[in-house]
Amino acid sequence: MTNHSEPAGLVGEARITLRTAGELAEALPYLLGFRPDDSIVLVALHKGRFGGRVRLGIPERTEDWQAVARQMAQCLIGECERRDGHPDSVVAFLCQDAPNPGPDAGRRIMQRLRPLAQLLRTECGGLDVPVTEALCLSEGRYWSYCCARAECCPVEGNVIATDGTSVMAATAAFAGIQVRGSLGRMKARLAVLETALVKDQTRALDAAAMDLVPRIFAGTPRKEVEAATLDLARLVMRRLADAPGAFDALAADLKDDELLAHDEAASLILGLQDRLTRDRAAEWMEGEEAAHALRLWRALARRCVGPYGEYAAAPLALVGWVAWSLGDTVEADQALEMALGADPRYTFARLLNEARADGLDPEPLRRSLRVRRTDQDPDSASDTPSGALEDDCASAAGVDGRPSAVAVPGGAADPGMSRATRGLEAALRRRGERRPGAGTRPARAGTRAPRRPTELRRPRRRRSRGDG
């Protein structure tokens, strides 16, 4: 579930008042930064201003609607209470297009989702927050579940303004707000390929795994594998940087796929299963270097085909981190959601996702990565990354390091907790200690793993001045 607690809407001095259901329907893509499809969206209101919001895909099974409605209501209202106080009301959106468009398809979707809208109203009301408006958006039209007046809410629905000439569109343009395409199109950029390339890529992944695993078991130092992975990644990034630009995102992705050989993709995917190698790759997070790295991580996520689906958690988490570092929270949230879908236990993605939902600033982690990169030769790799990030993280979290994972065919390596992820966990823990009323209620599911009991922790080795 995508959970945003920062205020949504227009930025700077630009303000606009939304008075009708039609204006709310038109405003939704501007609030989210993309056009949601097949989604439940809840937006909180505080004294007439937009607050936190949560989004989740509409479950196919109607039996799941009750639990989803309860979870979303509790998540949104709980986060709002922690940050901005008890919300005054909630606006609910149900967005879904018909698989077979027709003249009456939108209205049938609206009718089918009516029980879900009622469940959302009931669950929010049970937490003393009324749903002042519940809208269904389908096939370019909207219907209100809260209004039965035919003069304003006809049976056939109302058309959603999309011509870009409304006050909402003009104000958003003035404020510099850009709306992406649909959520499905954004997912397609990161989704596993379903083309003729799948068989060849699967064979390449099998070959890379059969080459790497015996070398690891034979005693090959992990730093050699890390160096080879990072050198190859730099080579591919330079190749992508030298390629001519494409006219749209789909064409750009197709071009990147053509420039990435199957064996190269396989070696990089396997290499990034090592947590310390992934942390070194996370240092490519700023400027033009970050833009090229982002293209590479997207392409690698698309190549995690067949039985290697769980391996996508690593490149998807890197997409999420780099996008967040560049200020693109929309792609960051989508990538982290997909990373957790690939492997719900992937600690790095889980902590990044919580940091985003918690409103943390990525700059402290960027600053620590800069220090670590400065302290190391960028063309070499070490067994243990050094620098302020690692020292501060181990000290703050109170958790000792764990050995790196080895990728094996047929299942992703144990993602464990590298020192970089411990840094995120430490930041989240410190943030929790500063929250008003922290510890007075159970933590939300999926926040972070509990700290190991004191008696089970390994004693931290005192670092000498010469330690790396």
C-alpha positions in Angstrom: 0.0 0.0 0.0 1.4 3.4 -1.0 1.1 5.7 2.0 1.9 9.4 1.8 1.5 11.6 4.8 3.0 14.8 3.5 0.5 17.4 2.4 -0.8 16.9 -1.1 -1.8 19.4 -3.7 -0.4 22.6 -5.1 2.9 24.0 -3.9 4.2 27.5 -3.3 1.7 30.3 -3.3 -0.7 28.6 -5.7 -4.0 27.8 -4.2 -7.3 26.6 -5.5 -10.6 25.9 -3.9 -12.4 22.7 -5.0 -16.2 22.9 -4.5 -17.8 20.2 -6.6 -17.4 16.5 -7.2 -16.2 17.2 -10.7 -13.4 19.4 -9.5 -12.3 16.7 -7.0 -12.3 14.1 -9.8 -10.2 16.4 -12.0 -7.8 17.2 -9.2 -6.9 13.6 -8.2 -4.1 13.1 -10.8 -2.5 16.4 -9.6 -2.7 15.2 -6.0 -1.0 11.9 -6.7 1.3 13.0 -9.6 0.0 10.3 -11.9 -3.4 9.0 -13.2 -4.4 6.1 -10.9 -6.1 3.1 -12.4 -7.5 0.1 -10.6 -7.0 1.9 -7.4 -8.6 2.8 -4.1 -7.4 6.3 -2.9 -8.3 7.9 0.4 -7.4 11.5 1.0 -7.7 13.2 4.4 -8.9 16.8 4.9 -7.8 19.0 7.7 -9.7 22.3 8.0 -10.4 22.3 4.3 -6.9 21.4 3.3 -5.6 18.2 1.8 -3.5 16.1 4.1 -2.3 12.5 4.0 -3.4 10.0 1.5 -3.2 6.2 0.9 -3.5 4.2 -2.3 -4.0 0.5 -2.9 -5.1 -1.6 -5.8 -8.7 -2.8 -5.8 -8.7 -6.5 -4.8 -10.3 -8.8 -7.3 -12.0 -10.9 -4.7 -14.9 -9.1 -3.1 -14.3 -11.2 0.1 -11.1 -9.1 0.6 -12.9 -5.7 0.4 -13.8 -5.6 4.1 -10.2 -6.2 5.3 -8.8 -3.8 2.8 -11.2 -1.0 3.7 -10.4 -1.4 7.4 -6.6 -1.5 6.8 -6.7 1.6 4.6 -8.9 3.6 7.1 -6.7 2.7 10.0 -3.5 3.4 8.1 -4.6 6.8 6.9 -6.2 8.1 10.1 -3.5 6.7 12.3 -0.8 8.5 10.3 -2.8 11.7 10.2 -3.3 11.6 14.0 0.4 11.1 14.5 1.4 14.0 12.2 -1.4 16.6 11.9 -4.0 15.5 14.4 -7.4 13.9 13.9 -8.6 14.6 10.3 -11.9 16.4 9.8 -13.1 14.1 7.0 -12.0 11.9 4.1 -12.6 11.9 0.4 -12.6 8.4 -1.2 -11.9 7.6 -4.9 -12.5 4.3 -6.6 -10.7 4.3 -10.0 -11.2 1.4 -12.4 -11.8 1.1 -16.2 -13.7 -1.7 -17.8 -11.8 -4.6 -19.4 -14.2 -4.4 -22.4 -15.1 -0.7 -22.9 -18.7 0.0 -24.0 -21.4 2.6 -23.9 -22.5 1.5 -20.4 -19.3 0.0 -19.1 -18.4 2.8 -16.6 -21.8 2.6 -15.0 -21.5 -1.1 -14.5 -18.1 -0.6 -12.8 -19.7 2.0 -10.6 -22.5 -0.4 -9.5 -20.1 -3.2 -8.9 -17.9 -1.1 -6.6 -20.7 0.4 -4.6 -20.4 -2.1 -1.7 -16.7 -1.3 -1.5 -17.5 2.4 -1.3 -19.9 1.7 1.5 -17.3 -0.3 3.4 -14.9 2.6 3.2 -17.5 5.0 4.5 -18.3 2.6 7.4 -14.7 1.9 8.4 -13.8 5.6 8.4 -16.9 6.5 10.2 -16.1 3.9 12.8 -12.9 5.9 13.5 -15.0 9.1 13.9 -14.0 10.5 10.5 -16.8 10.9 8.0 -16.4 10.3 4.3 -17.8 13.5 2.9 -17.5 12.4 -0.7 -16.9 9.0 -2.4 -16.4 9.0 -6.2 -16.1 6.3 -8.8 -13.9 7.3 -11.8 -14.3 5.0 -14.8 -14.1 5.4 -18.6 -13.5 9.2 -18.4 -16.6 9.8 -16.2 -17.3 10.1 -12.5 -20.2 9.1 -10.2 -20.8 10.2 -6.6 -21.9 7.5 -4.1 -22.9 10.3 -1.7 -25.3 12.2 -4.0 -28.6 10.9 -5.4 -29.8 14.1 -7.2 -30.2 13.5 -10.9 -29.7 17.1 -11.8 -26.1 17.0 -10.7 -25.3 13.3 -10.6 -27.1 11.7 -13.6 -27.2 7.9 -14.0 -24.8 8.0 -17.0 -22.3 10.0 -14.9 -20.4 13.2 -15.7 -17.4 13.7 -17.9 -14.1 14.4 -16.2 -12.5 17.5 -17.6 -9.2 16.5 -19.3 -8.6 19.2 -21.9 -6.1 21.1 -19.8 -8.1 24.4 -19.9 -9.7 24.3 -16.5 -8.7 26.4 -13.5 -7.3 23.3 -11.9 -5.0 22.6 -14.9 -3.9 26.2 -15.2 -3.1 26.5 -11.5 -1.2 23.2 -11.6 0.8 24.4 -14.6 1.6 27.7 -12.8 2.8 25.7 -9.7 5.0 23.5 -11.9 3.1 20.3 -11.1 3.5 17.6 -13.8 1.1 14.6 -14.1 2.5 11.3 -15.2 0.7 8.8 -17.3 -1.4 6.0 -15.8 -0.2 3.9 -13.0 -0.2 0.9 -15.3 2.1 2.6 -17.7 4.5 3.4 -14.8 4.5 -0.2 -13.7 5.2 -1.4 -17.2 8.6 0.4 -17.1 9.6 -1.7 -14.2 7.7 -4.9 -14.8 9.4 -8.2 -15.9 9.6 -8.6 -19.7 7.0 -10.8 -21.4 8.6 -11.0 -24.8 10.6 -13.4 -26.9 13.7 -12.3 -24.8 12.5 -14.3 -21.8 14.0 -17.6 -22.8 17.4 -16.2 -23.7 17.5 -14.1 -20.6 16.6 -17.1 -18.4 19.3 -19.2 -19.9 21.8 -16.3 -19.3 20.7 -16.1 -15.7 21.1 -19.8 -15.2 24.6 -19.7 -16.8 25.7 -16.7 -14.6 24.5 -18.4 -11.5 26.3 -21.7 -12.4 29.4 -19.7 -12.9 29.2 -17.5 -9.8 28.2 -20.0 -7.1 31.1 -22.5 -7.6 33.5 -19.6 -7.6 32.1 -18.3 -4.3 32.2 -21.8 -2.8 35.8 -22.3 -4.1 36.8 -19.3 -2.0 36.8 -16.4 -4.5 36.9 -13.2 -2.4 33.6 -11.4 -2.5 35.5 -8.1 -3.2 36.5 -9.6 -6.6 32.9 -10.3 -7.4 31.9 -6.8 -6.2 34.6 -5.2 -8.3 33.6 -7.1 -11.4 29.9 -6.2 -10.9 30.6 -2.5 -10.4 33.0 -2.3 -13.3 30.4 -3.9 -15.6 27.7 -1.5 -14.3 29.9 1.5 -15.1 30.6 0.2 -18.6 26.9 -0.3 -19.3 26.0 3.2 -17.8 28.6 4.8 -20.2 27.0 2.9 -23.1 23.5 4.2 -22.1 24.9 7.7 -21.7 26.3 7.7 -25.2 23.1 6.5 -26.8 20.9 9.1 -28.5 17.8 10.1 -26.7 14.3 8.7 -27.4 11.1 10.6 -27.9 9.2 9.0 -25.1 9.6 6.7 -22.1 8.5 3.5 -24.0 11.0 4.1 -26.8 13.7 4.9 -24.3 13.2 1.7 -22.4 13.2 -0.4 -25.6 16.4 1.3 -26.6 18.0 0.5 -23.2 16.9 -3.1 -23.5 18.6 -3.3 -26.9 21.9 -1.9 -25.4 22.0 -4.4 -22.5 23.1 -7.9 -23.5 21.6 -11.0 -21.8 24.9 -12.1 -20.2 25.6 -8.6 -18.9 22.1 -8.3 -17.4 22.5 -11.7 -15.8 25.9 -10.9 -14.2 24.7 -7.6 -12.9 21.5 -9.1 -11.4 23.4 -11.9 -9.7 26.1 -9.5 -8.5 23.5 -7.1 -6.9 22.2 -9.9 -4.7 25.2 -9.2 -2.5 24.1 -6.5 -0.1 27.4 -4.7 0.1 27.7 -4.5 -3.7 24.2 -3.1 -3.8 25.2 -0.5 -1.2 28.2 0.6 -3.3 25.9 0.9 -6.4 23.5 3.1 -4.3 26.3 5.7 -4.3 25.3 6.6 -7.9 22.5 8.8 -6.7 23.1 12.4 -8.0 23.4 14.3 -11.2 23.8 12.8 -14.6 25.4 9.7 -13.1 22.1 9.0 -11.2 20.0 9.4 -14.3 22.1 6.8 -16.1 22.1 4.5 -13.1 18.3 4.8 -13.0 18.0 3.6 -16.6 20.2 0.6 -15.8 18.3 -0.4 -12.7 15.0 -0.2 -14.5 16.4 -2.4 -17.3 17.7 -4.9 -14.8 14.3 -5.1 -13.1 12.7 -5.9 -16.4 15.2 -8.8 -16.9 14.4 -10.7 -13.7 12.4 -13.3 -15.6 11.1 -16.7 -14.9 12.3 -18.3 -11.6 14.4 -15.2 -10.9 11.4 -12.9 -10.1 12.5 -12.4 -6.5 15.9 -11.1 -7.7 14.1 -8.0 -8.9 13.9 -6.7 -5.3 17.5 -5.4 -5.5 17.3 -3.4 -8.8 13.8 -2.2 -7.9 15.0 -1.0 -4.5 17.8 0.9 -6.2 15.3 2.5 -8.6 13.3 3.6 -5.6 16.3 5.0 -3.8 17.7 6.9 -6.8 14.3 8.2 -7.8 13.7 9.4 -4.2 17.2 11.0 -4.1 16.4 12.9 -7.4 13.1 14.1 -5.9 10.8 11.8 -8.0 8.7 10.5 -5.2 6.1 9.1 -7.6 8.5 6.6 -9.2 10.2 6.0 -5.9 7.0 4.8 -4.3 6.0 2.7 -7.2 9.4 1.0 -7.4 9.5 0.3 -3.7 6.0 -1.1 -3.7 7.0 -3.5 -6.6 10.3 -4.4 -4.8 8.3 -5.5 -1.8 5.9 -7.4 -4.1 8.9 -9.3 -5.5 10.3 -10.1 -2.0 8.3 -8.8 1.0 11.3 -9.6 3.3 13.8 -7.4 1.4 14.9 -5.2 4.3 16.4 -2.4 2.2 13.2 -1.8 0.3 11.1 -2.1 3.4 13.0 0.5 5.3 13.2 2.8 2.3 9.4 2.5 1.9 8.8 3.3 5.5 11.2 6.3 5.3 9.2 7.6 2.4 5.9 7.1 4.2 7.4 8.7 7.3 8.4 11.8 5.5 12.1 11.5 6.1 14.6 13.6 4.2 17.0 11.6 2.0 19.8 14.1 2.4 21.4 12.6 5.5 21.7 9.2 3.8 23.0 11.0 0.6 25.6 12.9 2.7 26.8 9.7 4.4 27.1 7.9 1.1 29.1 10.9 -0.3 31.5 10.6 2.7 31.9 6.8 2.2 32.5 7.2 -1.5 35.1 9.9 -0.9 37.0 7.7 1.6 37.2 4.9 -0.9 38.9 4.5 -4.3 35.9 4.4 -6.7 37.7 1.9 -8.9 38.3 -0.6 -6.2 36.1 -2.7 -3.9 36.7 -3.7 -0.3 35.2 -6.4 1.9 33.8 -3.9 4.4 32.7 -0.4 3.2 34.0 2.3 5.5 33.0 5.8 6.3 30.7 7.9 8.4 27.5 6.0 7.3 28.7 2.7 8.5 30.2 3.9 11.8 27.1 6.0 12.7 24.7 3.3 11.6 26.3 0.5 13.6 26.5 2.7 16.7 23.0 4.1 16.5 21.2 0.8 15.6 23.2 -1.4 18.0 23.2 -4.3 15.6 26.3 -6.1 14.4 27.0 -6.9 10.7 26.0 -10.1 9.0 27.8 -11.9 6.3 27.0 -11.2 2.7 24.5 -13.3 0.8 25.3 -15.5 -2.1 22.8 -15.7 -4.9 21.8 -19.2 -6.0 19.6 -20.3 -8.9 16.0 -20.9 -8.1 15.6 -18.3 -5.3 16.8 -14.9 -4.2 19.6 -14.7 -1.6 18.7 -13.8 1.9 18.6 -10.0 1.7 19.5 -9.6 5.4 20.5 -6.3 6.7 23.6 -4.5 5.4 25.1 -1.6 7.1 23.3 0.8 4.8 20.0 -0.6 5.7 20.9 -0.4 9.4 21.4 3.3 8.8 17.8 3.6 7.6 16.6 1.5 10.5 18.5 3.7 12.9 17.0 6.9 11.4 13.5 5.5 11.6 14.1 4.4 15.2 15.3 7.9 16.2 12.4 9.4 14.4 10.0 7.1 16.3 11.6 8.1 19.6 10.9 11.8 18.8 7.2 11.2 17.9 4.7 12.5 20.4 3.2 9.5 22.2 5.6 7.0 20.7 5.2 3.6 22.2 1.6 4.2 23.3 0.1 1.9 20.6 1.3 -1.0 18.5 3.4 -0.2 15.6 1.9 -0.5 12.1 2.5 -3.9 10.4 5.5 -4.0 8.2 7.4 -1.1 9.9 10.7 -2.8 10.7 12.1 -5.9 12.3 12.4 -5.8 16.1 15.8 -5.3 17.6 17.6 -8.4 18.7 17.5 -9.0 22.5 20.5 -7.6 24.2 21.8 -11.1 25.3 21.8 -12.3 21.6 23.7 -9.4 20.1 27.3 -9.8 19.3 29.6 -7.3 21.0 30.7 -4.5 18.8 34.4 -4.6 18.0 36.2 -1.3 19.0 37.5 0.2 15.8 41.1 1.3 15.8 42.3 4.3 13.9 43.6 2.2 11.1 40.4 0.2 10.5 38.7 0.4 7.1 
